[in-house]
Amino acid sequence: MLSLFRRNHFFRSFLLLFYIGLLKLPMFFYPLFPEQPQGIFSDWVFEALPSKTGQLILMVMLVFLQAVFLNNLIIRNRMMREQNLFPGVIYALLTSLIPETSGLSSALMGMTFILIALNFSFRMYKLPEFTGSVFQTGFWISVAGLFYFPYFVFLIFLIISQSIVKFVKPLDIPRIVLGMLVPFLLIFYYYIWHNRIGDFFPEVFVAHAGFLNWPWKSDTIHYMRYAYIVLLVVGSLFNYNNYVKKKNVQAIHKIDVLVWGSFFAGGSALFAHPLEWSHLIVLYPFAACFIAMSLIQMRNFLMAEFVHILIILVGFYLHYLTFM
């Protein structure tokens, strides 16, 4: 099955939508886990779309668009030796492994804008004057944070990534901060228009900001999933030397940005309110890229197919443990 996505063809991108639909099919038959909105924008989306079926359809479309965007990001920046759709395939698969991450969540909605910000950050490598891109990265990170509050931590990640991709000028940080403030100003005007100034700070900040709000459980499944997270992070970064082998300097710098993204994805869990399994979505795009690079570098492609099928079987087993 994985061989279907080994070439970057327009038709196979649409085949990816069918693949995602099959992965998400169980969620149309089993009850969804209630998601507590963790951003003012995601709160508005859940209020506007109370239907579970509608949320599932939106979730499938978001995963598809993010998978396609991730593929284009990797291909356009030449971070893999072959042009293929593996990053998007693995990303869709990872979002379906655990039932709690299979539905619509604040982290999933905000991830769209994290990928857009990452794209602007990568564009700076080729631009002689990238003032507009610096502003845009701050703007889209802020939009992502208004969907899922822990994404605001990625503001520091942006500054680090820009220093890796291209030299950061003294005025770049104020430009990033200015871009980050613009969505807040627009929301503030919205509250002024509706004569609700007193609700602005409590609803936008207090209701969604947190620190170390981690609910601990003692059941076996809970710790199995923690082991899965550790294995995912360590396993995807373990092969770093092979990721950068025979790559040009530009590609190596951008792979380094993805490595930093993995660390910030884990660190942002400190600010979840509360920390839910849907936070794994923050890690998945970065892990998906590294897993895809490992699969394409396997000399025997049958081994890559085996790993792909093994991940799917692990997902089936985790769903079975949850619903049976």
Secondary structure, DSSP 8 states (H G I E B T S, - for coil): -GGGGSS--HHHHHHHHHHHHHHHGGGGTS--------SHHHHHHHHH---HHHHHHHHHHHHHHHHHHHHHHHHHTT-SSS--SHHHHHHHHHHHHSGGGSS--HHHHHHHHHHHHHHHHHHTTT-S--HHHHHHHHHHHHHHHHHSGGGGGHHHHHHHHHHHHS---TTHHHHHHHHHHHHHHHHHHHHHHTT-HHHHHIIIIITT--SS------SHHHHHHHHHHHHHHHHHHHTHHHHHTT--HHHHHHHHHHHHHHHHHHHGGGG-SS--GGGHHHHHHHHHHHHHHHHHT-SSHHHHHHHHHHHHHHHHHHHHHHH-
